[in-house]
Amino acid sequence: MTSAGGRPRQGFAGLWNISFGFLGIQIGFALQNANMSRVFQSLGVKIDDLALLWVAAPLTGLLVQPVIGHYSDRTWGRLGRRRPYFLAGAVLAALALFAMPNAPVLLAAVLLLWVLDASLNVSMEPFRAFVGDMLDRSQHTAGYAIQTAFIGAGAVIGSATPWLLDRCGVSNVAIGGALPDTVRWSFYLGGAALLLAVLWTVFTTREYSPEEIAAFDGEAAPAAHPAPPATIGAGLPWLVGGAALGALVFALELEKELYLLAGLLAAYGLARMITAVTRAGILGDLMGDFSGMPPVMKRLALVQFFSWSALFIMWIYTTPVVAQYVFHAPDTTGAVFNAAGNWVGILMAAQSAVATLAALFLLRPLAARVGKVRTHAIALALGGLGYASFLVIRDANLLLAAEIGIGIAWASILAMPYAILASALPQAKLGVYMGLFNVFIVIPQLLVAAVIGTAMRHFFPGQPIWTMAIAAAVMGLAALATLRVREA
């Protein structure tokens, strides 16, 4: 059956196969998000230094996703357009998951986090564009909702596995500074599940060729935007500003995280200067596409900035907050701390379970009634309330109630912006625009990593609970910013 837009409509089996690989990818992300602070603390890292070590994850996304999007738009071979990237990323991510729990020193753990996150991003970015490739615009909301349901289910599995293994009798005690067996086996099982899930999508789907997609949409073959009409001087203020900030940090002996912000400013200025000179190559194409973003993407960028700032704060500090304020476990090597770490996994699993249910049964009917934009604003507001509740709840079981609002927000963050975007972007540039859209997910995480540790040391030393107040306020700003977005 073919819709008015040209593409054959997909039944439930088709929607399932298109996004099933995301189940495995999210198992990998969930293991990373729920356990990396635990891994770092087990290797002797202090709470105030966690944010800086987490910078590897968003930085790899910033570098990898636009490039993968650019090349996947231009790829066609035996495996298709997007599937070669699914497969390569899954193999590398699985290997990183197998190696992570055996990291002997902190440097090895940081490097493996870098490899793991880069590989997950290689697989993840084409999946976003894959939904747009395979579905008619009338099915975009359904497609991204199904994808979000798999993301939620994968996060439940990945987050809850250490707790479930503990209940099955696997040792949850760290011996000699090593990770407990519950965490080690969770990473092993997660690596296998990731690879198998991605292989399912690779072998059960057939991609449309570039000619078929062009015929469906009436578009010409992909064409790069011209590089922005800039001179070398356009990038010079950014380069000088970054260098000046770096020199100021060094001279005044400010917090080392600020070097990251200085480097980002300088790198952006350098990229603009190179583009002004060469006007060619992938950097010129990416800068041209970046400058030519549709208006709806620019407005959604601000929403993403606030939303992902709040999420990144949560990922970094939920374990320290729960351990300190609910389990009263300052000793990061004791059984009580590891019990707190397992309970954080359950909280993340509950959040993801709520997200799965919201994606399947709430977002689509609510969007049909009030629109995608208002649906997203409501969901983000509920997420802000969920973060705020951490300030007052001191019972581990009651924290599960806080995850209801956060789970609804998480479901909407994973579905609504992409459903809005996919209906407004040119199909021939869908991969690169989805990759560039990730910039507005990554930049806030890098900024949080650069400043949150410094802010906490100066204003709330030893009081990580206030990170949840910050997250609640930032998520509220995201809800307000959403109201500026106009649907296509």
N, C-alpha and C positions, 0 to 999 in steps of 0.2 A: 504494500500500500504506500502510495506516494502522497506527501502533503503538498499544500499549495506552494510551499517554498522550494519544492523540487526534491528534497531528500526523502528516501523511504522512511516512514515512521517506524521506530523501534518498539517492539513489545518488551515485556518485563525481562525476558531472557536476554535480549539484546542490551538493554540498559545494565543488566547485571554483569555481562561479560565485558562491556566497555570499561567499567570502573572497578572490577573485582581486584585488579592488581593493586589498587590503592589501599586495600585491606592490609596487604603485606608491608607496603611503604609506611603506613601509619603505625603498624606494630613496631617498626624500627624507630620512628620518631618518638613514639610513646616510651619505649625503653630508654631512649636518650634523654627525653625531657624529665622523666620521673626519677632517673637514677644517676645522671651525670654529676649533680651536686654531691650526691652520696659517694660516688667514686672519688671525686676530688677531695672531699673531706676525709675519706678513709686514707688518702695518701698524704694527709697532713695540712690541707689548705684551710685557712681561716675564712670565716663567714664574709668578712669585708673584702676578700680577694676573689670571691666566687664569680662576680659579674665580669671581671676582666678575662677570666679563663673561658667563660661562655662566649666570648667574642668570636671564637673560631666558627661557630655555627652560622650566625647571620652573615659574617663576612664571606664565607664560601657561597652562600646564596646570592649575595650581591654580585659576585664575579661570575658564577656559573649559569644562573638562570637566563639572563639576557642572551648570553652566547649560545646556549643550547636552543633557546627559542629561535634565534636568528638562523642557525644551521638546520634545525628541524623543519623550518618553513621551506628549505631548499633541498631537502633530502628526498630521494625516492629510490628504492631498491627492492630486493627480494622480500625483505621484512616490512617494507612499506615506508611510511614517512616518520611516524613517531615511535614505532615499536623498537627499532634498533637502540634508541636511547633508553627506553624502559629496561631492556634486557641488560645492556652494559652497566647501567647504574645499579641494578639489582644484584648482579654478580659481585661488584665491588663492595656494595653496602653489606652484603651477607658476609664477605670475608672480614670486613671491619668489625662486625658484630661478634664473629667468632673470636677475634683477637682481643677485643676491648677488655673483657674481664681478666685477661692475663697480663695486662700492662704492669710492668714491674716498678716503674717510676712515674712521677707526675708528667715529665716531658713526653713519654710514650703515650700516656692517656690523652694528652692534649692533641698530639699528632693524629692519633686514631680518631678522636672526635672530629678533627678537620676532614679526614678521609671519609668518615661515615657521613657527615653532613653533606659534603660535596657529592657523594655518590647518591644519597637520597634525593638531592636536588636535581641531579641528572635524570633520575627516574620520574620525579614528581612534576617538573615543569611541563613536559610533553603531555602528561595525563590531563592537565587543565585544557590545553588546546585540543586534545583528542576528542573531548566531549563536544566542543564546537565544530570539529571536523565532521563528526559522525551523525549529529542530530540537527534536525530542523529547528529554527528559532522558536517554534511553538513548544518544543520539548526541552528547551534549555533549562528552565526552572526544575523540571522533573529530573533531567540528567545530572545537574549539579546537586540536587537533593539526594539522589541515590548515591552519588559519589561521597557526599557528606556522611550518609549513613554508613558506608564502608569505612570511612575515616574514623567515625565514632566507634564502630565495632572493633576496628584494629587497635584503637587506643585503649578500649576496655581490656582487650586481650593482653596487650603489651604492658599496661599499667598494673594489672592485677596478678600477673604471672608470679612475681616473687612472693606475694601473699598466699596465693594458692599452693605454691610449692612448699611454703612453710607449713601450711595446714596438712600437707601430705607427708610431712615428716622430714623434709629436706632441711639440713642445718641452716639456721639463720644467724649464726654467730660468726663474727669476724675473728680469725685467728692470726696473730702476728701481723696485724695491719692489712691483711688480705681481705678481699671481698667475701661475704658469706656465699655458700653454695647456692642459695636461692637466687642471688643476682647472677652468678656465673651461668647457671643453667637457663635462666631467663634469656640471656643474650644468645646462647647457643640455639635454643628453640626458636627465638625470634628471627635469627638469620635464616634458618631453614624455611620458616613460614613465609618470610618476605620473598624469597626466591621462588617458591612454589606458586604463590599468589600471582606474581608478575608473569610467570610462565603461562598461567591459565589465560590471562588476557592476550598474551602474545599469540597463543595457538588457537584461540576461539573467536578471533575477530579478523575481519578483512577490511583494510583501509581503502577509502576511495582514492583514486589516483588524482594528481593535480588537474588533469583534464576533466575528470568527472566533477570535481569540486568547482572548477571554473564554470562548467556547464550548469551546475545546480544554482550557482549564485550570480551568473552573468557577469563575472569579473574576469579581468585579464590576468595573466600570470603575475606573480609577485614582483613589485617594483619598489626599489628603495626610495625613501624620501631623500631629497637632497640634503646635504649637510647644512646646518644652520649658517646663515650668512654672517659669520663672525670673523674677526681678525685676531691676531695673536694677543692684542690688548684686551680682548674680552675675557680671556682666561687669566690674565696677569693678576688682577685683584684677588682672585681666589688662591692662586699660588702664593702670592706675597702674604695674604692673610693667614694661610696655613703655616707658612714658615715663621711668621711673627708669633703666632700662638705657640708653636713648638719652642721657639727661643724663650718666650715668656715663662713657659712651664719649667724649662731647664734653669733659667736664671733665678726664679723665685722658689724653686724646688717644690712645685705644686704636685698634685697627685698624678701618678704616671698614666692613669687612664686617659687624661686629657691629650696625651700624645696621639691617641687614636683619632680624636676629633680633628686635631691639626693635620694629621695625615690624610683624612678624608677631604678636607678643604683643598689641600695642596694637590691631591690626585685629581679632583674634579677640574681644577684650573689647568693642570697639565694636559688632561684629556681634551679640553676645549682648545688649547693652543695647538696640540698635535693635529686635531681635526681641521683647524683653520689653515694649516700648512698643507696637509696631504689631500684632504677632500676625497679620500678614497679608502677602500678597505672596510673591514668589519667595524672599526671604531667610528669611521665616518658614517656608516649606515646606522649604527646604533644611536649616535648623537642626533642624526637626522630624524630617526623615528621618535626619539625622546622629545625633540622639539615639536614634532608634529602630532602629539597625543590629542585625541578627541577631547572636547570640553568635559564630557561625562567622566572620562578617566582622570582628568585633573582634579575634579571635585571629589571623586572617590579616593584619590590619593591622600587627601587630608583625613578622611575617615579611617583609612588603613593605618595612617601614621599614629593616630591616637589608640586605635583598637589594639594594634600589635605591641605598642609600648606597654599597655596594661598586661597583655598576655605574657610578655617576656619577663616583667617583674614577677608575675605569679610563678613562672617556671623556675626562676632563680631562687625565690625566697619562701616558697610554700614549705619545703622541708625544714629549714631553720625555724620558721614561725611555729609550725605544728610541734616540732620537737621541744622548743623552748617553752611555749605557752600552754600547750595542751598535755604533753607527755612529761614535761619538766626533766628533760634529758640533755644536760650540757655536755656530757662526755660522748664524743662522736665515735668511740670505739665500743661502747657498752651495748648490752642487749636491748635496753630501753630505747636508745637512739635508733637501733635497727628496726625495732618494732614501730617507731614513729615513721621511719622511712617506708616501711611496708604499708602503713596506713595512708600515707600520702599517695602511694600507688592506688589504693582503694578509692581515695577521693578523686584522683584523676580518672579512674575507671568509671566512677559514678557520673562524673561530668560528661564523659564520652558516651555513656549509656543514655543520659538525658539528651545529648546532642543527636544520637541516632534516632531516638523516638521523635524528637522535634523535627528532624529532617524528613522523616517519613510521614508524620501525621499532623504537624503544626504549620510548618513554613509554607507549604504549597497552598492549603486552603486559606491561610491568613493573607498571603500575597495576592490570591485571587480576589479577596474581599477589599483589602485596603491598599494594595500595591506593594511592589518589592521594596521601595524606599522606606515607606512607613513601617513595614514589617521589620526591616533591619534596624531602624531607630528604636522600636519597642524592645527588640531583643537585646540591643546594646545597653539600654537603660536597665533591664533586668540583670545583666551581667555586672553592672556597677553596683547594684544592690547586693549581689552575691559577694563581691569583694568586701564591701563595707561590713558585712555580717561577721567577717573574721575578727573584727575589732572587739566584738562583744561575746562571741561564742567560745567557751572553754571546755566543752564536752566533745570528745572525739566523734561520737555518733551524731550529734547535732550538726557537726560540720557538713555532713552529707546533705542537709537542707540547703546550705549555702551553694552547693554545686548545682542546684536546679537552675538558678538564674544564670550562673556561669556557663552551664551546659547549653542553654538556649542561645546565649550570645555566641558561643563557640560554633554551634550549628549554623547560625546566620552568617558569621564571619567567613565560614568555609563555603557557603553557597550563594548568598544573595549578591555580593559584589561581582562574582563571576557570571551569574545569570544576567545581571544588568549589563556587564561589559560585553559578553559574548553576543548579545543582540545589537550592540552598537559599533562593533569593530569590523573592519574589512577582513573577510575570511583569509585572503592571501597573506595578511600580516598577523594572523591570530597568534601564532607561536611567539613571535618576537614581542608583541604587545603584552601577552601574558607574562613573558619573562621580565619585561621592563616594569610591569605592574608590581612584580615582586620587589623592586627597588624600594617601594613605599611600605613594604613589610620589613625589609632588612634595615633600612636607614634608622627607623626608630629603635630597633633592637641594638644597633651599634651605639646610638646616642645614650640609650639606657645603660649599656655596658660601660660607657665612658664616664658617666656622671653619677649613677645611682650609688655606687660604692663610696665615692667621695662625699656625696650628700649625706649618706647615712653615718659616716664616720664623724662628720662635723656637727650634724644637727641631732641625730638619734643614735649615738654610739651604744652598741649592744642591745638595741631595741628594734629588731627587724619587723615587729608588728606594724610599724608605721608605713612599711612598703605597701601594705594592703590598702591603707587610706589613700596613698598616692595612686594606686591602681584603680580604685573606685572613682576618684576624681577624673582621671584621664579617660576612663571608659564613658563617663558622663559627657565629656567633651566630644567624644566620638559620636554619641547619639545625637547631639546637637548639630554637629557637622553634617550628619547624614541628611538632615532636612533641607540642605542646600542642593542636593543631587536631584537631577531631573531625568526621568526614565525616557529612553528612546521610544 
